Amino acid sequence: MTSTPSTASGVPSFGTVRATRLISVLTDALAAVDGARLDLDVPGAAEARTLRERVSTQLRTHLLPRLREVDYPAVVVFGGSTGAGKSTIVNSLVGREVSDADVLRPTTRRPVLVLNPADSAAMASHPVSEVVRRVRDKRVPAGIALLDTPDLDSVNDANRALGTQLIEVADLWVFVTTATRYGDALPWATLRLAAERGATIAVVLNRVTAGALHEVRADLLDRLVAAGLGSAPLFVLPDLGPHEGLMPRDRVAELGGWLTLVAGRVQAGVVARTVRHTWPSVRADLASLAAAVDAQAAAVEALAALAEEAVEPHAARASAQIGGGLAARGAPTTAWLSLASAGGPLEVLVGASGRVRGRQRARARADAAASVQASVLAATSHAILDVARSAEEDIRRAWIAEDAGGRALLAAIGADDAERARRERVTAALAAWADAVAAASPAWAQSP
């Protein structure tokens, strides 16, 4: 590969004003995507969560950066299956070891981004720089950056997830496969996704023997045509047999020449092309996410209706019990009879002896009244908690029967947490009720 000067970015062909509006719209869309609640395990929720992460990554690390800064070099992502030779190809294109080609899988390693020093300052502010190790080399054409990603089918979950996410930042995606791995389903699914995102696609068929070349190449071309990628350039790298280190320069010369050609023209139209090709798929994804959020809202409404229906008879029972004096039975009545009997501090409230005289008697009366109130509140709390537990059991049965996401939601709520929250709500409600009663009481009843 030889260095090619980057072209002047100029003003986006679709107009600066339109770009500004798109940035505003997509910034709002990103906030909405990140804030989308998809907590209930309704049908399609798992797929929607995956889509949410993918759209968020694409907006944050690809589309918005492209609109805000057209001078970013085009990101060329090398992706494929385990052992396809991505790192060796990147190293061979650059002409030195910049990425570990023989790393012990599934050891976690940081992706490597190789770029021309002229693009280093601009790329420093690109979001992808936060998750890669940047290497500067003059042999990379200015205007593009080569990104060696983790394997798409890595047995390491973090590697696999990162490799998939980095596809979203690609302006160009070089799909690296081999004669024995080109039929793998996962890379092809990712390949189609990259194409839908508007990335330019190239395919490298690596390590193919002369005897298998004709058959494998023909089958791979047929698959590309069937996937709507018949125009994607295909580069064949013959099998070199057992070897270590870089590939001979002549073996990667054709691929390097194509990347050099791409570098010379990609930046001038990268923003317009990104918007033109990416926006339709983003719009469709946002519509899918909106539908998923609507499904969540509908499930919440359904669960709320089931809860209200289950609670209604219990609430009526609690109201009848409290209104009928249940809270005064037992300990509260015993306390009242003792404190309001002859000679007791609350005798004045039931007798005809007139005003209570003396500060000491007034304080005793206040303490006695507070004791009775505490007994009433405790009895009321016990009655409400008992009814609430029964109501919760009915809610659980209704949610499990309906299973509109309720089964998983119940599993996420621990029994101890539910009981603690229940007691806190009842305590807060009774405290507010006591305050309201005190505020409505006449002045003579509020102070000794």
Disulfide bonds with the S-S distance in Angstrom:
none
